Amino acid sequence: MSRTEKVILTNMCMITDGQRVLVQDRKSVKWPGVTFPGGHVEHGESIIFSAIREVKEETG
């Protein structure tokens, strides 16, 4: 019997400029708290392009 599994990939980016680190203070009820920008990798998207896209989406 063959079985199909779904894989969900995510990314998270640590962005620094020396002594400072960029973080998000999430207000979401589902996932509150401080975290680095990141998110899901879309189907067919490279991990690098997904990281760039997510950082742009979440930081402007």
mmJSON file of the N, C-alpha and C atoms, coordinates in Angstrom:
{"data_MODEL":{"atom_site":{
"group_PDB":["ATOM","ATOM","ATOM","ATOM","ATOM","ATOM","ATOM","ATOM","ATOM","ATOM","ATOM","ATOM","ATOM","ATOM","ATOM","ATOM","ATOM","ATOM","ATOM","ATOM","ATOM","ATOM","ATOM","ATOM","ATOM","ATOM","ATOM","ATOM","ATOM","ATOM","ATOM","ATOM","ATOM","ATOM","ATOM","ATOM","ATOM","ATOM","ATOM","ATOM","ATOM","ATOM","ATOM","ATOM","ATOM","ATOM","ATOM","ATOM","ATOM","ATOM","ATOM","ATOM","ATOM","ATOM","ATOM","ATOM","ATOM","ATOM","ATOM","ATOM","ATOM","ATOM","ATOM","ATOM","ATOM","ATOM","ATOM","ATOM","ATOM","ATOM","ATOM","ATOM","ATOM","ATOM","ATOM","ATOM","ATOM","ATOM","ATOM","ATOM","ATOM","ATOM","ATOM","ATOM","ATOM","ATOM","ATOM","ATOM","ATOM","ATOM","ATOM","ATOM","ATOM","ATOM","ATOM","ATOM","ATOM","ATOM","ATOM","ATOM","ATOM","ATOM","ATOM","ATOM","ATOM","ATOM","ATOM","ATOM","ATOM","ATOM","ATOM","ATOM","ATOM","ATOM","ATOM","ATOM","ATOM","ATOM","ATOM","ATOM","ATOM","ATOM","ATOM","ATOM","ATOM","ATOM","ATOM","ATOM","ATOM","ATOM","ATOM","ATOM","ATOM","ATOM","ATOM","ATOM","ATOM","ATOM","ATOM","ATOM","ATOM","ATOM","ATOM","ATOM","ATOM","ATOM","ATOM","ATOM","ATOM","ATOM","ATOM","ATOM","ATOM","ATOM","ATOM","ATOM","ATOM","ATOM","ATOM","ATOM","ATOM","ATOM","ATOM","ATOM","ATOM","ATOM","ATOM","ATOM","ATOM","ATOM","ATOM","ATOM","ATOM","ATOM","ATOM","ATOM","ATOM","ATOM","ATOM","ATOM"],
"id":[1,2,3,4,5,6,7,8,9,10,11,12,13,14,15,16,17,18,19,20,21,22,23,24,25,26,27,28,29,30,31,32,33,34,35,36,37,38,39,40,41,42,43,44,45,46,47,48,49,50,51,52,53,54,55,56,57,58,59,60,61,62,63,64,65,66,67,68,69,70,71,72,73,74,75,76,77,78,79,80,81,82,83,84,85,86,87,88,89,90,91,92,93,94,95,96,97,98,99,100,101,102,103,104,105,106,107,108,109,110,111,112,113,114,115,116,117,118,119,120,121,122,123,124,125,126,127,128,129,130,131,132,133,134,135,136,137,138,139,140,141,142,143,144,145,146,147,148,149,150,151,152,153,154,155,156,157,158,159,160,161,162,163,164,165,166,167,168,169,170,171,172,173,174,175,176,177,178,179,180],
"type_symbol":["N","C","C","N","C","C","N","C","C","N","C","C","N","C","C","N","C","C","N","C","C","N","C","C","N","C","C","N","C","C","N","C","C","N","C","C","N","C","C","N","C","C","N","C","C","N","C","C","N","C","C","N","C","C","N","C","C","N","C","C","N","C","C","N","C","C","N","C","C","N","C","C","N","C","C","N","C","C","N","C","C","N","C","C","N","C","C","N","C","C","N","C","C","N","C","C","N","C","C","N","C","C","N","C","C","N","C","C","N","C","C","N","C","C","N","C","C","N","C","C","N","C","C","N","C","C","N","C","C","N","C","C","N","C","C","N","C","C","N","C","C","N","C","C","N","C","C","N","C","C","N","C","C","N","C","C","N","C","C","N","C","C","N","C","C","N","C","C","N","C","C","N","C","C","N","C","C","N","C","C"],
"label_atom_id":["N","CA","C","N","CA","C","N","CA","C","N","CA","C","N","CA","C","N","CA","C","N","CA","C","N","CA","C","N","CA","C","N","CA","C","N","CA","C","N","CA","C","N","CA","C","N","CA","C","N","CA","C","N","CA","C","N","CA","C","N","CA","C","N","CA","C","N","CA","C","N","CA","C","N","CA","C","N","CA","C","N","CA","C","N","CA","C","N","CA","C","N","CA","C","N","CA","C","N","CA","C","N","CA","C","N","CA","C","N","CA","C","N","CA","C","N","CA","C","N","CA","C","N","CA","C","N","CA","C","N","CA","C","N","CA","C","N","CA","C","N","CA","C","N","CA","C","N","CA","C","N","CA","C","N","CA","C","N","CA","C","N","CA","C","N","CA","C","N","CA","C","N","CA","C","N","CA","C","N","CA","C","N","CA","C","N","CA","C","N","CA","C","N","CA","C","N","CA","C","N","CA","C","N","CA","C","N","CA","C"],
"label_alt_id":[null,null,null,null,null,null,null,null,null,null,null,null,null,null,null,null,null,null,null,null,null,null,null,null,null,null,null,null,null,null,null,null,null,null,null,null,null,null,null,null,null,null,null,null,null,null,null,null,null,null,null,null,null,null,null,null,null,null,null,null,null,null,null,null,null,null,null,null,null,null,null,null,null,null,null,null,null,null,null,null,null,null,null,null,null,null,null,null,null,null,null,null,null,null,null,null,null,null,null,null,null,null,null,null,null,null,null,null,null,null,null,null,null,null,null,null,null,null,null,null,null,null,null,null,null,null,null,null,null,null,null,null,null,null,null,null,null,null,null,null,null,null,null,null,null,null,null,null,null,null,null,null,null,null,null,null,null,null,null,null,null,null,null,null,null,null,null,null,null,null,null,null,null,null,null,null,null,null,null,null],
"label_comp_id":["MET","MET","MET","SER","SER","SER","ARG","ARG","ARG","THR","THR","THR","GLU","GLU","GLU","LYS","LYS","LYS","VAL","VAL","VAL","ILE","ILE","ILE","LEU","LEU","LEU","THR","THR","THR","ASN","ASN","ASN","MET","MET","MET","CYS","CYS","CYS","MET","MET","MET","ILE","ILE","ILE","THR","THR","THR","ASP","ASP","ASP","GLY","GLY","GLY","GLN","GLN","GLN","ARG","ARG","ARG","VAL","VAL","VAL","LEU","LEU","LEU","VAL","VAL","VAL","GLN","GLN","GLN","ASP","ASP","ASP","ARG","ARG","ARG","LYS","LYS","LYS","SER","SER","SER","VAL","VAL","VAL","LYS","LYS","LYS","TRP","TRP","TRP","PRO","PRO","PRO","GLY","GLY","GLY","VAL","VAL","VAL","THR","THR","THR","PHE","PHE","PHE","PRO","PRO","PRO","GLY","GLY","GLY","GLY","GLY","GLY","HIS","HIS","HIS","VAL","VAL","VAL","GLU","GLU","GLU","HIS","HIS","HIS","GLY","GLY","GLY","GLU","GLU","GLU","SER","SER","SER","ILE","ILE","ILE","ILE","ILE","ILE","PHE","PHE","PHE","SER","SER","SER","ALA","ALA","ALA","ILE","ILE","ILE","ARG","ARG","ARG","GLU","GLU","GLU","VAL","VAL","VAL","LYS","LYS","LYS","GLU","GLU","GLU","GLU","GLU","GLU","THR","THR","THR","GLY","GLY","GLY"],
"label_asym_id":["A","A","A","A","A","A","A","A","A","A","A","A","A","A","A","A","A","A","A","A","A","A","A","A","A","A","A","A","A","A","A","A","A","A","A","A","A","A","A","A","A","A","A","A","A","A","A","A","A","A","A","A","A","A","A","A","A","A","A","A","A","A","A","A","A","A","A","A","A","A","A","A","A","A","A","A","A","A","A","A","A","A","A","A","A","A","A","A","A","A","A","A","A","A","A","A","A","A","A","A","A","A","A","A","A","A","A","A","A","A","A","A","A","A","A","A","A","A","A","A","A","A","A","A","A","A","A","A","A","A","A","A","A","A","A","A","A","A","A","A","A","A","A","A","A","A","A","A","A","A","A","A","A","A","A","A","A","A","A","A","A","A","A","A","A","A","A","A","A","A","A","A","A","A","A","A","A","A","A","A"],
"label_entity_id":["1","1","1","1","1","1","1","1","1","1","1","1","1","1","1","1","1","1","1","1","1","1","1","1","1","1","1","1","1","1","1","1","1","1","1","1","1","1","1","1","1","1","1","1","1","1","1","1","1","1","1","1","1","1","1","1","1","1","1","1","1","1","1","1","1","1","1","1","1","1","1","1","1","1","1","1","1","1","1","1","1","1","1","1","1","1","1","1","1","1","1","1","1","1","1","1","1","1","1","1","1","1","1","1","1","1","1","1","1","1","1","1","1","1","1","1","1","1","1","1","1","1","1","1","1","1","1","1","1","1","1","1","1","1","1","1","1","1","1","1","1","1","1","1","1","1","1","1","1","1","1","1","1","1","1","1","1","1","1","1","1","1","1","1","1","1","1","1","1","1","1","1","1","1","1","1","1","1","1","1"],
"label_seq_id":[1,1,1,2,2,2,3,3,3,4,4,4,5,5,5,6,6,6,7,7,7,8,8,8,9,9,9,10,10,10,11,11,11,12,12,12,13,13,13,14,14,14,15,15,15,16,16,16,17,17,17,18,18,18,19,19,19,20,20,20,21,21,21,22,22,22,23,23,23,24,24,24,25,25,25,26,26,26,27,27,27,28,28,28,29,29,29,30,30,30,31,31,31,32,32,32,33,33,33,34,34,34,35,35,35,36,36,36,37,37,37,38,38,38,39,39,39,40,40,40,41,41,41,42,42,42,43,43,43,44,44,44,45,45,45,46,46,46,47,47,47,48,48,48,49,49,49,50,50,50,51,51,51,52,52,52,53,53,53,54,54,54,55,55,55,56,56,56,57,57,57,58,58,58,59,59,59,60,60,60],
"pdbx_PDB_ins_code":[null,null,null,null,null,null,null,null,null,null,null,null,null,null,null,null,null,null,null,null,null,null,null,null,null,null,null,null,null,null,null,null,null,null,null,null,null,null,null,null,null,null,null,null,null,null,null,null,null,null,null,null,null,null,null,null,null,null,null,null,null,null,null,null,null,null,null,null,null,null,null,null,null,null,null,null,null,null,null,null,null,null,null,null,null,null,null,null,null,null,null,null,null,null,null,null,null,null,null,null,null,null,null,null,null,null,null,null,null,null,null,null,null,null,null,null,null,null,null,null,null,null,null,null,null,null,null,null,null,null,null,null,null,null,null,null,null,null,null,null,null,null,null,null,null,null,null,null,null,null,null,null,null,null,null,null,null,null,null,null,null,null,null,null,null,null,null,null,null,null,null,null,null,null,null,null,null,null,null,null],
"Cartn_x":[0.853,0.0,0.897,0.656,1.441,0.78,1.596,1.114,1.69,0.871,1.329,1.427,2.577,2.769,2.916,2.359,2.471,3.578,4.48,5.574,5.326,5.396,5.24,6.581,7.151,8.428,8.202,8.995,8.925,10.332,10.396,11.676,11.563,12.688,12.756,14.093,14.1,15.317,15.77,17.019,17.619,18.366,17.912,18.487,19.171,20.462,21.236,21.964,22.372,23.264,24.31,24.993,25.991,25.419,25.044,24.546,23.027,22.295,20.828,20.301,19.186,18.528,17.073,16.596,15.215,14.3,13.27,12.275,10.877,9.892,8.49,7.865,7.02,6.236,4.827,4.554,3.277,2.158,1.041,-0.133,-1.193,-0.904,-1.86,-2.227,-3.503,-3.958,-3.404,-3.314,-2.826,-1.337,-0.54,0.914,1.482,1.302,1.789,3.27,3.88,5.24,6.242,7.486,8.576,9.15,9.34,9.877,10.621,11.354,12.005,11.011,11.191,10.332,10.51,9.436,9.504,8.118,8.058,6.767,6.901,5.826,5.778,6.462,7.051,7.609,6.481,6.209,5.148,5.605,4.641,4.941,5.766,6.891,7.745,8.694,8.647,9.467,10.749,11.862,13.108,13.092,13.87,13.946,14.481,15.412,15.988,14.937,14.21,13.194,12.04,11.715,10.646,11.07,12.327,12.821,12.79,13.227,13.195,11.759,10.853,9.445,8.831,9.049,8.463,9.005,10.302,10.857,10.245,10.117,9.491,8.046,7.299,5.885,5.737,6.612,6.439,7.132,8.047,8.746,8.542,7.987,7.775,9.061],
"Cartn_y":[-1.174,0.0,1.234,2.148,3.378,4.431,5.281,6.323,7.664,8.684,10.023,10.843,11.488,12.349,13.787,14.691,16.11,16.687,17.44,18.077,19.583,20.204,21.649,22.224,23.089,23.712,25.146,25.572,26.947,27.531,28.839,29.508,30.52,30.916,31.936,32.639,33.966,34.717,35.563,35.421,36.268,37.38,38.617,39.77,40.646,40.916,41.725,42.852,43.839,44.879,45.19,44.17,44.334,43.885,44.841,44.528,44.357,44.808,44.756,43.586,43.023,41.91,42.306,42.098,42.405,41.267,41.584,40.592,41.179,40.303,40.702,40.421,41.33,41.102,40.761,39.472,39.01,39.157,39.706,39.895,38.825,37.858,36.818,35.954,35.624,34.737,33.325,32.896,31.552,31.394,32.472,32.363,33.708,34.057,35.346,35.272,36.435,36.511,37.029,37.026,37.551,36.438,36.738,35.759,36.484,35.749,36.293,36.279,37.153,37.099,35.767,35.275,34.025,33.53,32.349,31.784,30.55,30.229,29.001,29.159,28.069,27.985,27.513,28.29,27.946,26.814,26.072,24.974,25.489,24.851,25.222,26.381,26.943,28.095,27.629,28.283,27.92,28.479,27.874,28.338,29.772,30.109,31.46,32.491,32.228,33.177,33.264,32.17,32.226,33.078,32.989,33.801,35.283,35.614,37.011,37.527,36.732,37.135,37.347,36.402,36.511,37.721,37.974,39.141,40.423,40.522,41.701,41.844,40.74,40.774,41.21,40.762,40.98,42.239,42.807,43.998,45.213,45.012,46.13,46.507],
"Cartn_z":[0.0,0.0,0.0,-0.944,-0.969,-0.089,0.433,1.338,0.903,0.883,0.537,1.806,1.976,3.136,2.682,3.43,3.144,4.022,3.395,4.12,4.108,5.263,5.384,5.818,4.965,5.271,5.728,6.691,7.173,7.259,7.391,7.558,8.691,9.209,10.24,10.052,10.06,9.746,10.924,11.295,12.322,11.601,11.793,11.104,12.148,11.919,12.872,12.146,12.91,12.398,13.466,13.888,14.948,16.283,17.105,18.442,18.509,17.493,17.528,16.713,17.176,16.492,16.248,15.01,14.654,15.091,15.876,16.287,16.106,16.101,16.051,17.409,17.868,19.079,18.627,18.482,17.941,18.966,18.519,19.381,19.134,18.266,17.899,19.107,19.224,20.286,20.074,18.801,18.49,18.738,18.504,18.647,19.1,20.38,20.877,21.267,21.373,21.894,20.883,21.284,20.462,19.592,18.306,17.365,16.248,15.458,14.276,13.113,12.109,10.929,10.193,9.619,8.865,8.534,7.938,7.584,6.717,6.023,5.23,3.876,3.422,2.078,1.159,0.104,-0.831,-1.756,-2.299,-3.223,-4.401,-4.681,-5.789,-5.512,-4.318,-3.955,-3.266,-3.55,-2.867,-1.442,-0.578,0.812,0.869,-0.02,-0.032,-0.431,-1.534,-1.967,-0.962,-0.303,0.695,1.889,2.28,3.4,3.037,1.821,1.37,1.337,0.769,0.674,2.048,2.951,4.297,5.053,4.963,5.652,5.094,3.772,3.17,3.63,3.634,4.039,5.494,6.347,7.78,8.306,7.534,8.021,7.127,5.925,5.013,4.333],
"occupancy":[1.0,1.0,1.0,1.0,1.0,1.0,1.0,1.0,1.0,1.0,1.0,1.0,1.0,1.0,1.0,1.0,1.0,1.0,1.0,1.0,1.0,1.0,1.0,1.0,1.0,1.0,1.0,1.0,1.0,1.0,1.0,1.0,1.0,1.0,1.0,1.0,1.0,1.0,1.0,1.0,1.0,1.0,1.0,1.0,1.0,1.0,1.0,1.0,1.0,1.0,1.0,1.0,1.0,1.0,1.0,1.0,1.0,1.0,1.0,1.0,1.0,1.0,1.0,1.0,1.0,1.0,1.0,1.0,1.0,1.0,1.0,1.0,1.0,1.0,1.0,1.0,1.0,1.0,1.0,1.0,1.0,1.0,1.0,1.0,1.0,1.0,1.0,1.0,1.0,1.0,1.0,1.0,1.0,1.0,1.0,1.0,1.0,1.0,1.0,1.0,1.0,1.0,1.0,1.0,1.0,1.0,1.0,1.0,1.0,1.0,1.0,1.0,1.0,1.0,1.0,1.0,1.0,1.0,1.0,1.0,1.0,1.0,1.0,1.0,1.0,1.0,1.0,1.0,1.0,1.0,1.0,1.0,1.0,1.0,1.0,1.0,1.0,1.0,1.0,1.0,1.0,1.0,1.0,1.0,1.0,1.0,1.0,1.0,1.0,1.0,1.0,1.0,1.0,1.0,1.0,1.0,1.0,1.0,1.0,1.0,1.0,1.0,1.0,1.0,1.0,1.0,1.0,1.0,1.0,1.0,1.0,1.0,1.0,1.0,1.0,1.0,1.0,1.0,1.0,1.0],
"B_iso_or_equiv":[0.0,0.0,0.0,0.0,0.0,0.0,0.0,0.0,0.0,0.0,0.0,0.0,0.0,0.0,0.0,0.0,0.0,0.0,0.0,0.0,0.0,0.0,0.0,0.0,0.0,0.0,0.0,0.0,0.0,0.0,0.0,0.0,0.0,0.0,0.0,0.0,0.0,0.0,0.0,0.0,0.0,0.0,0.0,0.0,0.0,0.0,0.0,0.0,0.0,0.0,0.0,0.0,0.0,0.0,0.0,0.0,0.0,0.0,0.0,0.0,0.0,0.0,0.0,0.0,0.0,0.0,0.0,0.0,0.0,0.0,0.0,0.0,0.0,0.0,0.0,0.0,0.0,0.0,0.0,0.0,0.0,0.0,0.0,0.0,0.0,0.0,0.0,0.0,0.0,0.0,0.0,0.0,0.0,0.0,0.0,0.0,0.0,0.0,0.0,0.0,0.0,0.0,0.0,0.0,0.0,0.0,0.0,0.0,0.0,0.0,0.0,0.0,0.0,0.0,0.0,0.0,0.0,0.0,0.0,0.0,0.0,0.0,0.0,0.0,0.0,0.0,0.0,0.0,0.0,0.0,0.0,0.0,0.0,0.0,0.0,0.0,0.0,0.0,0.0,0.0,0.0,0.0,0.0,0.0,0.0,0.0,0.0,0.0,0.0,0.0,0.0,0.0,0.0,0.0,0.0,0.0,0.0,0.0,0.0,0.0,0.0,0.0,0.0,0.0,0.0,0.0,0.0,0.0,0.0,0.0,0.0,0.0,0.0,0.0,0.0,0.0,0.0,0.0,0.0,0.0],
"pdbx_formal_charge":[null,null,null,null,null,null,null,null,null,null,null,null,null,null,null,null,null,null,null,null,null,null,null,null,null,null,null,null,null,null,null,null,null,null,null,null,null,null,null,null,null,null,null,null,null,null,null,null,null,null,null,null,null,null,null,null,null,null,null,null,null,null,null,null,null,null,null,null,null,null,null,null,null,null,null,null,null,null,null,null,null,null,null,null,null,null,null,null,null,null,null,null,null,null,null,null,null,null,null,null,null,null,null,null,null,null,null,null,null,null,null,null,null,null,null,null,null,null,null,null,null,null,null,null,null,null,null,null,null,null,null,null,null,null,null,null,null,null,null,null,null,null,null,null,null,null,null,null,null,null,null,null,null,null,null,null,null,null,null,null,null,null,null,null,null,null,null,null,null,null,null,null,null,null,null,null,null,null,null,null],
"auth_seq_id":[1,1,1,2,2,2,3,3,3,4,4,4,5,5,5,6,6,6,7,7,7,8,8,8,9,9,9,10,10,10,11,11,11,12,12,12,13,13,13,14,14,14,15,15,15,16,16,16,17,17,17,18,18,18,19,19,19,20,20,20,21,21,21,22,22,22,23,23,23,24,24,24,25,25,25,26,26,26,27,27,27,28,28,28,29,29,29,30,30,30,31,31,31,32,32,32,33,33,33,34,34,34,35,35,35,36,36,36,37,37,37,38,38,38,39,39,39,40,40,40,41,41,41,42,42,42,43,43,43,44,44,44,45,45,45,46,46,46,47,47,47,48,48,48,49,49,49,50,50,50,51,51,51,52,52,52,53,53,53,54,54,54,55,55,55,56,56,56,57,57,57,58,58,58,59,59,59,60,60,60],
"auth_comp_id":["MET","MET","MET","SER","SER","SER","ARG","ARG","ARG","THR","THR","THR","GLU","GLU","GLU","LYS","LYS","LYS","VAL","VAL","VAL","ILE","ILE","ILE","LEU","LEU","LEU","THR","THR","THR","ASN","ASN","ASN","MET","MET","MET","CYS","CYS","CYS","MET","MET","MET","ILE","ILE","ILE","THR","THR","THR","ASP","ASP","ASP","GLY","GLY","GLY","GLN","GLN","GLN","ARG","ARG","ARG","VAL","VAL","VAL","LEU","LEU","LEU","VAL","VAL","VAL","GLN","GLN","GLN","ASP","ASP","ASP","ARG","ARG","ARG","LYS","LYS","LYS","SER","SER","SER","VAL","VAL","VAL","LYS","LYS","LYS","TRP","TRP","TRP","PRO","PRO","PRO","GLY","GLY","GLY","VAL","VAL","VAL","THR","THR","THR","PHE","PHE","PHE","PRO","PRO","PRO","GLY","GLY","GLY","GLY","GLY","GLY","HIS","HIS","HIS","VAL","VAL","VAL","GLU","GLU","GLU","HIS","HIS","HIS","GLY","GLY","GLY","GLU","GLU","GLU","SER","SER","SER","ILE","ILE","ILE","ILE","ILE","ILE","PHE","PHE","PHE","SER","SER","SER","ALA","ALA","ALA","ILE","ILE","ILE","ARG","ARG","ARG","GLU","GLU","GLU","VAL","VAL","VAL","LYS","LYS","LYS","GLU","GLU","GLU","GLU","GLU","GLU","THR","THR","THR","GLY","GLY","GLY"],
"auth_asym_id":["A","A","A","A","A","A","A","A","A","A","A","A","A","A","A","A","A","A","A","A","A","A","A","A","A","A","A","A","A","A","A","A","A","A","A","A","A","A","A","A","A","A","A","A","A","A","A","A","A","A","A","A","A","A","A","A","A","A","A","A","A","A","A","A","A","A","A","A","A","A","A","A","A","A","A","A","A","A","A","A","A","A","A","A","A","A","A","A","A","A","A","A","A","A","A","A","A","A","A","A","A","A","A","A","A","A","A","A","A","A","A","A","A","A","A","A","A","A","A","A","A","A","A","A","A","A","A","A","A","A","A","A","A","A","A","A","A","A","A","A","A","A","A","A","A","A","A","A","A","A","A","A","A","A","A","A","A","A","A","A","A","A","A","A","A","A","A","A","A","A","A","A","A","A","A","A","A","A","A","A"],
"auth_atom_id":["N","CA","C","N","CA","C","N","CA","C","N","CA","C","N","CA","C","N","CA","C","N","CA","C","N","CA","C","N","CA","C","N","CA","C","N","CA","C","N","CA","C","N","CA","C","N","CA","C","N","CA","C","N","CA","C","N","CA","C","N","CA","C","N","CA","C","N","CA","C","N","CA","C","N","CA","C","N","CA","C","N","CA","C","N","CA","C","N","CA","C","N","CA","C","N","CA","C","N","CA","C","N","CA","C","N","CA","C","N","CA","C","N","CA","C","N","CA","C","N","CA","C","N","CA","C","N","CA","C","N","CA","C","N","CA","C","N","CA","C","N","CA","C","N","CA","C","N","CA","C","N","CA","C","N","CA","C","N","CA","C","N","CA","C","N","CA","C","N","CA","C","N","CA","C","N","CA","C","N","CA","C","N","CA","C","N","CA","C","N","CA","C","N","CA","C","N","CA","C","N","CA","C","N","CA","C","N","CA","C"],
"pdbx_PDB_model_num":[1,1,1,1,1,1,1,1,1,1,1,1,1,1,1,1,1,1,1,1,1,1,1,1,1,1,1,1,1,1,1,1,1,1,1,1,1,1,1,1,1,1,1,1,1,1,1,1,1,1,1,1,1,1,1,1,1,1,1,1,1,1,1,1,1,1,1,1,1,1,1,1,1,1,1,1,1,1,1,1,1,1,1,1,1,1,1,1,1,1,1,1,1,1,1,1,1,1,1,1,1,1,1,1,1,1,1,1,1,1,1,1,1,1,1,1,1,1,1,1,1,1,1,1,1,1,1,1,1,1,1,1,1,1,1,1,1,1,1,1,1,1,1,1,1,1,1,1,1,1,1,1,1,1,1,1,1,1,1,1,1,1,1,1,1,1,1,1,1,1,1,1,1,1,1,1,1,1,1,1]
}}}
